[in-house]
Amino acid sequence: MKKVLFIIIVLILLFIVNDLLRSTYGIWQKKDFVTSAEKELGHQKQENQRLKSQLSYVKTDEFIEKEARDKLFMVKKGEQKILIPKELEKPLEEKNTDPNWKQWWNLFFQ
């Protein structure tokens, strides 16, 4: 009778320990989840702040004027519009692609 009672108590204690270990493991997982959610919240708050500042800049007259000039080619009263053809811009871009050391070499020794 004492052996049976001892085995029953040991089994009950094993079930209790098993439940405690599962609960502890579950709490650790939830803690990791909360930590990652807090990090994500911080990133989202920074993104939100960046977007708010960008929105306030977009609402300014400076931005509207810049967009009107750059994208719509609008000019203010009294100004003149000058358009440079693309074929005149290309020689400036393709002018010299040699590295600096080679340009110096050519300057002094040729």
C-alpha atoms as one frame of an Amber mdcrd trajectory, in Angstrom:
protein
   0.000   0.000   0.000   2.843   2.386   0.792   4.484   1.647  -2.576   1.268
   2.372  -4.484   0.751   5.622  -2.580   4.390   6.597  -3.218   4.029   5.888
  -6.976   0.799   7.919  -7.158   2.438  10.865  -5.388   5.487  10.656  -7.687
   3.224  10.602 -10.781   1.247  13.586  -9.519   4.458  15.487  -8.835   5.760
  14.617 -12.333   2.564  16.003 -13.892   2.877  19.170 -11.808   6.541  19.635
 -12.774   5.675  18.995 -16.427   2.940  21.648 -16.331   5.272  24.119 -14.620
   7.962  23.565 -17.251   5.462  24.044 -20.092   4.146  27.226 -18.476   7.669
  28.591 -18.034   8.528  27.815 -21.643   5.304  29.464 -22.832   6.074  32.587
 -20.801   9.560  32.817 -22.332   8.102  32.533 -25.830   5.534  35.230 -25.071
   8.260  37.450 -23.639  10.239  37.101 -26.885   7.085  37.878 -28.864   6.422
  41.005 -26.795  10.037  42.144 -27.199   9.911  41.753 -30.970   6.533  43.517
 -31.074   7.969  46.436 -29.078  10.905  46.704 -31.495   8.515  46.684 -34.449
   6.414  49.352 -32.723   9.513  51.521 -32.322  10.357  51.129 -36.018   6.784
  51.949 -36.998   6.793  55.060 -34.780   9.996  56.261 -36.444   8.521  55.605
 -39.893   5.349  57.437 -38.878   7.368  60.430 -37.670   9.373  60.463 -40.914
   6.200  60.354 -42.985   4.624  63.154 -40.928   7.645  65.377 -41.486   7.622
  64.532 -45.185   3.914  65.389 -45.343   4.499  68.744 -43.660   7.273  69.481
 -46.205   5.038  68.490 -49.127   2.398  70.958 -47.934   4.828  73.906 -48.037
   4.876  76.485 -50.815   8.568  75.766 -51.379   7.859  72.155 -52.339   4.925
  73.112 -54.564   7.065  75.684 -56.384   9.935  73.214 -56.805   7.638  70.550
 -58.246   5.961  73.045 -60.568   9.344  74.176 -61.876  10.974  70.740 -62.171
   8.143  68.533 -63.343   5.692  70.897 -65.012   8.341  73.308 -66.410   6.425
  76.302 -65.104   8.101  79.688 -64.621   7.304  82.748 -62.546   6.036  85.938
 -64.087   8.924  87.807 -65.690  11.188  84.736 -66.009  12.112  82.999 -69.236
  12.217  79.287 -69.804  15.412  77.839 -71.280  15.429  74.250 -72.489  18.761
  72.615 -73.299  18.598  69.880 -75.936  19.697  66.422 -74.828  22.405  66.179
 -77.490  24.198  69.170 -75.930  24.175  67.571 -72.461  25.746  64.247 -73.482
  29.267  65.474 -74.365  29.600  66.871 -70.846  28.778  63.486 -69.327  31.096
  61.553 -71.665  33.918  64.095 -71.480  36.632  62.077 -69.760  36.222  58.732
 -68.066  39.903  58.071 -67.386  40.976  57.711 -63.753  42.555  60.756 -62.154
  46.065  59.310 -62.099  45.906  58.740 -65.869  44.649  62.258 -66.498  47.605
  63.655 -64.499  50.020  61.380 -66.366  48.681  62.599 -69.704  48.867  66.216
 -68.560  52.533  66.083 -67.536  54.014  63.535 -69.925  52.212  64.017 -73.202
